[in-house]
């Protein structure tokens, strides 16, 4: 296949890796130097309105968009290099993985520009990104998406296991997360062992595991000479490591049971624990759905015994809990769990908005909901308000805001003077305007580099002292 770029039907660019403080005005000031713009949009969160770190810049001309891609890619905006690529409306191009390569063991000094300059020799690049942490430092790996598979294969053949900067890099075809997980599950050889007795040595560990296959290394982690109670055994083959885990898990070494499993990185363990925790929360919610009540506006005098007594008239209570702070003081809310949904619903109907004896606040009683569901409901309730349709019976002039050439700057936003209604002639009899006789509205935009000075204008002319005096004399003569 040829390395000639494919024609793009639109002049739309994707601008990524933006600082949260970058606004549409900053992007306008930068990209308008290339050519006339159709629109700019910084994508934001629907609730917080915070920037999501990327934007879309639309030119009128594809030629201008290509020039912006060539000249402004990796340009630092607010101290952070931006990443520009053609806007791909078809997600299958990104998800197919064709032409996408993965680079790891990168030198920390290599950024987006250096990576782009290195790999652009092999073909046209659609996207190039070095993974960064929250401090802007390289994580040591990157992605390059070529326009075709031939360019990607050529880059892999010529750069893999070669020095890039000061490090020998690995370059291979990009694999999706699901594919990597499947490959990892069928290829791991390192076994993690914990709950190891302090008297166990590396030789004891080898003797216990060598029955299942050839061992390349066995180590017990120590602090000084003291054992930390965990270690690793690495086998030559995946089948040997899997057999060792299946047979030695919960077995005894020197009279103490050990725990065996596949060695995992910290991020992988944390992700797995988070998934388990989410699943546990879902199971608990389904288990107690419809029977667990949330009560708030509890005063300090109400304890768990009083709460249980007030709600026990509606059915059998499985548990009652009032949340407390570190000092043991009530937080003003708690939970009641019944044995069935009918009892819980009766308690809601009777106790919601009721004021308990000796209290001043009415209770709020409702079914307990997880935090995620509450956030979704708040998002729907506090979503963007519907636009109110204007009254079409009254003619309204449509303002057109036009930015004069050279007028816009970083310290001043484009503006137009508020509309000033035309007045009737001074000497004419004063009559009320009707809807069919509404005068047109006038809009005045200052000339480039100038601001409006003086008083507001009437009829497009600045009113002077003589004009005001003449108006007063005309009224007296009438």
C-alpha positions in Angstrom: 0.0 0.0 0.0 1.1 3.5 -0.6 2.1 5.9 2.1 0.1 8.8 0.6 -2.4 10.0 3.2 -6.0 9.2 2.6 -8.2 12.2 1.7 -10.2 13.5 4.6 -13.8 14.5 3.9 -13.8 17.2 6.6 -11.4 19.8 7.8 -11.9 18.8 11.5 -8.9 18.3 13.8 -8.8 16.5 17.2 -6.5 18.3 19.7 -5.7 16.2 22.7 -3.5 16.3 25.8 -4.7 19.8 26.7 -4.2 21.4 30.1 -7.5 21.8 32.1 -7.1 25.6 31.9 -7.1 25.8 28.1 -10.2 27.6 26.7 -11.7 28.1 23.3 -10.3 31.6 23.2 -6.7 30.4 23.6 -7.2 27.8 20.8 -8.8 30.5 18.6 -5.8 32.8 19.1 -3.4 29.9 18.2 -5.2 28.3 15.3 -6.6 31.4 13.6 -3.0 32.2 12.6 -3.2 29.3 10.2 -6.5 30.2 8.5 -10.1 31.1 9.0 -11.9 28.9 11.5 -15.5 27.5 11.4 -15.8 26.5 15.0 -13.9 25.5 18.2 -15.2 23.3 21.0 -13.4 22.2 24.2 -15.2 19.1 25.4 -16.3 19.4 29.1 -18.0 17.3 31.7 -21.7 17.8 31.7 -22.0 18.3 35.4 -18.8 20.1 36.6 -18.1 21.8 33.2 -14.4 21.0 33.7 -12.3 20.4 30.6 -11.9 16.7 29.5 -8.5 17.5 28.1 -9.3 17.5 24.4 -11.0 19.7 21.8 -12.2 19.8 18.2 -11.0 22.6 15.8 -12.9 23.0 12.5 -11.4 24.9 9.6 -13.2 26.1 6.5 -10.4 24.6 4.3 -8.8 21.2 4.3 -5.5 22.8 3.2 -5.5 25.0 6.3 -6.3 22.0 8.5 -3.3 20.1 7.0 -1.0 23.1 7.6 -2.2 23.3 11.2 -1.5 19.6 11.7 2.0 19.9 10.3 3.0 23.1 12.1 1.2 23.0 15.5 1.4 19.3 16.4 3.3 18.9 19.7 3.1 22.7 20.2 3.2 23.6 23.9 -0.1 25.2 25.1 0.0 26.3 28.7 3.3 24.5 29.1 1.9 21.1 27.9 2.5 19.8 24.3 -0.7 19.2 22.5 -1.4 16.2 20.2 -3.2 16.9 17.0 -4.7 14.3 14.6 -7.5 14.1 12.1 -10.9 13.8 13.7 -12.0 10.2 13.0 -15.8 9.9 13.3 -15.6 6.2 12.5 -14.5 4.4 15.7 -13.7 1.2 13.8 -10.5 2.8 12.5 -9.2 3.1 16.1 -10.6 -0.1 17.4 -9.3 -2.3 14.6 -5.7 -2.0 15.7 -4.4 -2.1 12.1 -1.2 -0.1 11.9 -1.1 0.5 15.6 2.2 -0.4 17.4 3.3 -0.4 21.0 6.7 0.8 22.3 8.0 0.2 25.8 11.3 0.8 27.7 11.4 4.3 26.4 14.1 6.8 27.5 12.4 9.4 29.9 13.7 12.2 27.7 11.8 11.1 24.6 8.5 13.0 24.2 5.8 13.2 21.6 7.9 15.2 19.1 11.0 13.0 19.3 8.9 9.9 18.9 7.0 11.4 15.9 10.3 12.4 14.2 11.7 8.9 14.7 8.8 6.9 13.4 7.5 9.3 10.7 10.3 7.9 8.4 8.4 4.7 8.1 5.1 6.1 6.9 2.2 8.5 7.5 1.3 8.7 11.2 -2.3 9.1 12.3 -1.6 9.4 16.0 1.5 9.4 18.2 1.4 9.5 22.0 3.8 9.0 24.9 2.0 7.9 28.1 2.5 10.6 30.9 1.8 10.6 34.6 0.0 13.4 36.4 3.2 15.3 36.8 4.0 15.3 33.1 6.7 12.7 33.3 7.0 9.8 30.8 5.8 6.4 31.9 8.2 4.6 29.6 5.8 3.4 26.9 4.1 4.9 23.9 1.8 4.2 21.0 2.1 5.0 17.3 -0.8 4.5 14.9 0.2 4.3 11.2 -2.1 4.7 8.2 -1.5 1.2 7.0 -0.1 -2.2 8.3 2.9 -2.1 6.0 4.4 1.0 7.7 3.8 -0.6 11.1 5.6 -3.8 10.2 8.5 -1.9 8.7 8.8 0.1 12.0 8.8 -3.1 14.1 11.4 -4.8 11.9 13.8 -1.8 12.0 13.4 -0.3 15.5 12.6 -3.4 17.7 15.6 -4.2 20.1 17.4 -1.1 18.9 18.8 1.8 20.9 16.4 4.8 21.1 18.1 7.4 23.1 20.0 5.6 25.9 17.7 2.5 26.1 17.0 -0.5 24.0 13.3 -0.4 23.2 10.7 -3.1 22.5 8.4 -2.4 19.5 5.5 -4.7 18.7 2.0 -4.8 17.4 -0.6 -3.2 19.7 -2.9 -5.6 21.5 -6.2 -4.8 23.1 -6.6 -5.2 26.8 -8.8 -8.3 26.5 -6.2 -9.9 24.2 -3.3 -9.1 26.6 -5.3 -10.6 29.5 -5.9 -13.8 27.6 -2.3 -14.0 26.7 -1.1 -13.3 30.2 -3.4 -15.9 31.7 -1.9 -18.6 29.5 1.7 -17.6 29.7 2.7 -16.6 33.3 5.5 -18.5 35.0 6.1 -16.5 38.2 4.5 -17.7 41.4 3.9 -15.5 44.5 4.0 -17.1 47.9 3.0 -15.4 51.2 2.5 -16.5 54.8 6.0 -18.0 54.8 7.4 -19.0 58.2 10.5 -16.9 59.1 12.6 -20.0 59.4 12.1 -21.0 55.8 15.1 -20.4 53.5 15.4 -20.2 49.7 16.6 -23.8 49.6 13.5 -24.9 51.5 11.4 -23.1 49.0 13.2 -24.7 46.0 12.9 -28.2 47.5 9.1 -27.7 48.0 8.5 -26.4 44.4 11.1 -28.3 42.3 8.9 -31.4 42.0 6.6 -29.5 39.5 9.3 -28.4 37.0 12.5 -26.6 36.4 13.0 -23.5 38.5 14.9 -20.4 37.2 14.9 -18.5 40.5 13.5 -18.6 44.0 13.7 -15.7 46.4 12.3 -14.7 49.8 12.0 -11.0 50.4 13.9 -9.7 53.4 14.6 -6.5 55.3 18.1 -6.9 56.4 18.4 -10.5 57.5 14.7 -10.8 58.7 12.2 -12.5 56.4 9.2 -10.4 55.3 7.1 -13.5 55.0 6.6 -13.6 51.2 8.6 -14.6 48.1 8.6 -15.7 44.5 9.4 -18.8 42.5 9.8 -18.6 38.8 9.4 -21.6 36.5 10.6 -22.2 32.9 7.1 -23.2 31.7 3.6 -21.9 32.4 2.2 -25.4 32.9 4.8 -26.1 35.7 3.9 -22.8 37.5 0.1 -23.5 37.2 0.6 -27.1 38.6 2.6 -25.8 41.5 -0.1 -23.2 42.5 -2.9 -25.9 42.2 -1.1 -28.4 44.4 0.8 -26.3 46.9 -1.8 -23.6 47.7 -2.8 -23.9 51.4 -0.1 -26.6 51.9 2.4 -26.5 54.8 6.1 -25.6 54.8 7.8 -26.0 58.3 4.4 -26.4 59.9 2.8 -23.2 58.5 0.2 -23.0 55.7 1.3 -20.9 52.7 -0.7 -19.0 50.1 0.2 -19.4 46.4 -0.9 -17.6 43.3 0.1 -15.9 40.1 2.5 -13.0 40.7 0.8 -9.7 39.8 1.9 -6.1 39.5 0.5 -3.6 42.0 -1.8 -1.8 39.5 -3.2 -5.2 38.4 -3.9 -6.2 42.0 -5.6 -2.9 42.8 -7.8 -3.1 39.6 -8.8 -6.7 40.5 -9.6 -5.7 44.1 -11.7 -2.8 42.9 -13.7 -5.0 40.6 -14.3 -7.5 43.4 -15.4 -4.6 45.7 -17.8 -3.3 43.1 -19.3 -6.7 42.6 -19.7 -7.2 46.4 -21.5 -3.9 46.6 -23.9 -4.9 43.8 -24.6 -8.2 45.5 -25.3 -6.5 48.9 -27.6 -4.0 47.2 -29.5 -6.7 45.5 -29.7 -8.7 48.7 -31.1 -5.8 50.7 -33.0 -4.0 48.0 -36.4 -2.8 49.1 -35.9 -3.6 52.8 -33.1 -1.3 53.9 -34.2 2.2 54.9 -32.3 5.4 55.1 -33.3 7.9 57.9 -31.9 11.4 58.3 -32.7 14.5 60.4 -32.0 12.4 63.6 -31.3 14.6 66.6 -28.6 13.9 69.1 -31.0 12.6 71.7 -32.0 9.6 69.4 -29.8 6.5 69.9 -30.1 3.1 68.3 -32.3 1.7 71.0 -34.8 4.6 70.6 -34.6 4.3 66.8 -35.3 0.5 66.9 -38.2 1.0 69.3 -39.9 3.6 67.1 -39.6 1.5 63.9 -40.3 -1.9 65.4 -44.1 -1.4 65.3 -44.0 -2.0 61.5 -42.3 -5.3 61.5 -39.2 -7.4 62.5 -36.0 -5.4 62.4 -32.8 -7.2 61.3 -30.5 -4.3 62.2 -30.5 -0.7 63.2 -27.5 1.6 62.9 -26.9 5.3 63.6 -23.7 6.6 61.9 -21.2 8.4 64.3 -18.0 10.4 63.9 -14.6 9.8 65.4 -15.7 11.2 68.8 -18.8 9.1 69.0 -21.3 11.9 68.2 -24.2 11.2 65.9 -24.0 12.3 62.3 -27.7 12.8 62.1 -28.6 9.8 59.9 -28.9 6.0 60.1 -30.3 2.8 58.6 -33.0 0.4 59.5 -33.2 -3.1 57.8 -36.5 -5.1 57.8 -37.1 -8.7 56.9 -39.4 -8.0 53.9 -40.3 -5.1 51.6 -43.9 -4.7 52.8 -42.8 -3.8 56.3 -40.3 -1.4 55.0 -42.9 0.3 52.8 -45.3 0.7 55.7 -42.5 2.3 57.8 -41.8 4.8 55.0 -45.5 5.7 54.6 -46.0 6.3 58.3 -42.7 7.6 59.5 -41.6 10.0 56.7 -42.1 13.6 57.8 -43.1 12.6 61.3 -41.7 14.5 64.3 -40.7 12.1 67.1 -41.6 12.9 70.7 -39.1 15.4 72.2 -37.7 16.4 68.8 -38.1 19.4 66.5 -37.1 18.1 63.1 -39.3 15.9 60.8 -37.7 12.7 59.8 -36.8 11.9 56.3 -37.4 8.2 55.6 -36.7 6.5 52.2 -35.2 3.4 50.7 -31.5 3.3 50.8 -29.8 3.8 47.4 -26.1 3.4 46.5 -24.0 6.4 45.8 -23.8 5.8 42.1 -27.6 5.7 41.7 -27.9 8.9 43.8 -25.4 10.7 41.6 -27.2 9.6 38.4 -30.5 10.9 39.8 -28.9 14.2 40.8 -27.3 14.5 37.3 -30.7 14.1 35.7 -32.4 16.5 38.1 -29.7 19.2 37.8 -29.1 18.7 34.0 -29.1 21.5 31.5 -32.4 23.5 31.5 -34.6 23.3 28.5 -34.3 26.3 26.2 -37.4 28.6 26.3 -38.8 29.3 22.9 -39.1 33.1 22.3 -42.4 34.8 21.7 -42.7 34.9 17.9 -45.4 37.5 18.0 -42.9 40.2 18.8 -40.3 41.0 16.1 -36.8 40.8 17.6 -33.7 41.7 15.7 -31.1 38.9 15.6 -27.7 40.2 16.7 -24.7 39.2 14.6 -21.4 39.3 16.5 -18.5 39.8 14.1 -14.9 39.9 15.1 -13.0 42.6 13.2 -9.6 41.5 11.8 -6.8 41.9 14.2 -9.2 43.0 17.0 -9.1 39.8 19.2 -6.4 39.4 21.7 -5.6 37.3 24.8 -6.7 40.1 27.1 -9.9 41.2 25.4 -12.8 39.1 24.1 -14.7 40.0 20.9 -17.8 42.0 21.7 -20.5 44.1 20.2 -22.2 47.1 21.6 -25.6 46.4 23.1 -28.5 47.3 20.7 -29.7 50.9 20.9 -33.3 51.5 19.7 -33.9 54.2 17.1 -35.9 57.1 18.4 -38.6 59.2 16.7 -37.7 62.7 15.3 -37.6 65.4 17.9 -40.3 67.5 16.4 -42.7 64.7 15.5 -45.7 64.0 17.6 -45.0 61.2 20.1 -46.9 58.1 19.3 -46.6 54.6 20.7 -44.8 52.0 18.6 -47.0 49.1 17.5 -45.7 45.6 16.9 -46.0 46.0 13.1 -44.0 49.3 13.4 -41.2 48.2 15.6 -38.1 50.0 14.4 -35.0 48.0 13.4 -32.2 47.5 15.9 -28.7 48.9 15.2 -25.5 47.1 16.2 -22.2 48.9 16.2 -18.9 47.1 16.3 -15.8 49.2 17.0 -13.1 49.5 14.3 -10.0 47.4 14.7 -8.0 48.4 17.8 -10.6 50.9 19.0 -13.1 51.0 21.8 -16.4 52.9 22.1 -15.9 56.2 23.8 -18.3 58.9 24.9 -22.0 58.5 25.6 -24.4 56.0 24.0 -25.4 56.9 20.4 -28.8 57.6 19.0 -29.6 56.9 15.4 -25.9 56.0 14.7 -24.6 59.5 15.8 -23.1 60.6 19.0 -25.4 63.0 20.9 -23.8 66.4 21.7 -24.7 69.1 24.1 -26.0 71.2 21.3 -28.3 68.4 20.2 -29.7 67.9 23.6 -30.3 71.7 24.0 -32.1 71.8 20.6 -34.3 68.9 21.7 -35.3 70.7 24.9 -36.1 73.9 23.0 -38.2 71.9 20.5 -40.2 70.4 23.3 -40.8 73.9 24.8 -41.9 75.3 21.4 -44.4 72.4 21.0 
